[in-house]
């Protein structure tokens, strides 16, 4: 017997696995994501820009 709805045939992606969380914002970092590991801190790509400072003359 065929299903009545075409959506019953859709492919379900496997759930992404959490590797760790960002120590700044608390968002999940998943396996395969790039992140920064600095002195035992895990920092996501979005948060690393908060630490960027422009060197300027006084």
C-alpha positions in Angstrom: 0.0 0.0 0.0 1.3 3.4 -0.9 1.4 6.3 1.7 -1.2 9.0 1.2 1.3 11.8 1.6 4.4 12.4 -0.5 6.2 13.6 2.6 6.4 10.1 4.0 9.1 9.4 1.5 11.4 12.3 2.5 15.0 11.5 3.7 15.7 12.3 7.3 19.2 13.6 8.0 20.9 12.2 11.0 21.0 14.6 14.0 24.3 16.5 14.3 26.4 15.5 17.3 27.6 18.2 19.7 31.3 18.2 20.2 31.5 21.0 22.8 30.0 24.4 23.6 31.5 27.8 23.2 32.9 29.1 26.5 31.9 32.7 25.5 28.3 32.5 24.2 27.4 28.9 25.2 26.3 27.8 21.7 26.9 24.3 20.6 30.0 23.4 18.5 29.2 20.4 16.4 31.6 17.7 15.0 33.0 19.1 11.7 32.7 22.7 12.8 35.9 24.8 13.1 36.5 26.6 16.4 39.4 28.1 18.3 41.0 26.3 21.3 42.9 28.8 23.4 44.2 27.9 26.8 41.6 25.3 27.5 38.8 27.5 26.1 36.6 26.6 23.2 35.6 29.7 21.2 33.3 29.6 18.2 34.0 31.6 15.0 31.4 34.2 15.7 32.8 35.0 19.2 36.4 35.2 18.2 35.8 38.6 16.6 34.9 40.0 20.0 38.5 39.7 21.0 39.9 41.4 17.9 41.5 44.8 18.6 43.0 47.3 16.1 46.4 48.5 17.0 46.3 52.3 16.8 48.7 55.1 17.7 47.7 57.3 20.6 
